[in-house]
Amino acid sequence: MKRVKRRYLAVQVERKLGPTEREFIDAVWAAVTRLYGEVGASQTGLVLIDFDLERQVAVIRVTLASLNMVRASLSTVTSIAGMGACVRVLSVSGTIKALFSSGK
């Protein structure tokens, strides 16, 4: 059986009042489902690894094959729980350790 390759995304959430973990991941799932449907969303392997409410930074794990799908979906997030929001990808890496050690 072939091993699934994964990628980690560091994501910045810009919103006046920081969203909760549940509100954030619900917005991400909704964006992916809107663009690619339920079958496409199920192929992403999307998992919220970490969410820092203070810095409003999240770490998301996805499959390598769906990386571009998830990045495109994140750019369509304009509101989280009814409040205007913006989501941008800070970095992408194959490991969590390398995600934040890129010298930024």
VENZIWO-V30699 format. One record per backbone hydrogen bond with DSSP energy under -1.0 kcal/mol. NH is the residue of the N-H (numbers start at 1). CO is the residue of the C=O. E is the energy in kcal/mol with one decimal. If there is no record, write none. Layout:
nh->NH co->CO e->E
nh->NH co->CO e->E
This chain:
nh->7 co->62 e->-2.7
nh->8 co->93 e->-3.4
nh->9 co->60 e->-2.9
nh->10 co->91 e->-2.7
nh->11 co->58 e->-3.1
nh->12 co->88 e->-3.1
nh->13 co->56 e->-2.8
nh->14 co->86 e->-3.4
nh->24 co->20 e->-2.4
nh->25 co->21 e->-2.7
nh->26 co->22 e->-2.2
nh->27 co->23 e->-1.8
nh->28 co->24 e->-2.1
nh->29 co->25 e->-2.7
nh->30 co->26 e->-2.3
nh->31 co->27 e->-2.0
nh->32 co->28 e->-2.4
nh->33 co->29 e->-2.6
nh->34 co->30 e->-2.3
nh->35 co->31 e->-1.9
nh->36 co->32 e->-2.8
nh->37 co->33 e->-2.0
nh->40 co->36 e->-1.1
nh->41 co->37 e->-2.1
nh->42 co->38 e->-2.0
nh->43 co->39 e->-1.0
nh->44 co->41 e->-1.1
nh->47 co->61 e->-2.0
nh->49 co->59 e->-2.6
nh->50 co->59 e->-1.4
nh->52 co->57 e->-3.2
nh->56 co->52 e->-1.7
nh->57 co->52 e->-1.4
nh->58 co->11 e->-2.8
nh->59 co->50 e->-2.8
nh->60 co->9 e->-2.4
nh->61 co->47 e->-3.0
nh->62 co->7 e->-2.6
nh->63 co->44 e->-2.4
nh->64 co->5 e->-2.6
nh->67 co->64 e->-1.2
nh->70 co->66 e->-2.4
nh->71 co->67 e->-2.4
nh->72 co->68 e->-2.2
nh->73 co->69 e->-2.1
nh->74 co->70 e->-2.6
nh->75 co->71 e->-1.3
nh->76 co->73 e->-1.3
nh->77 co->74 e->-1.2
nh->80 co->83 e->-2.6
nh->83 co->80 e->-1.5
nh->85 co->78 e->-2.5
nh->86 co->14 e->-1.8
nh->88 co->12 e->-2.3
nh->90 co->10 e->-3.4
nh->91 co->10 e->-1.2
nh->93 co->8 e->-2.3
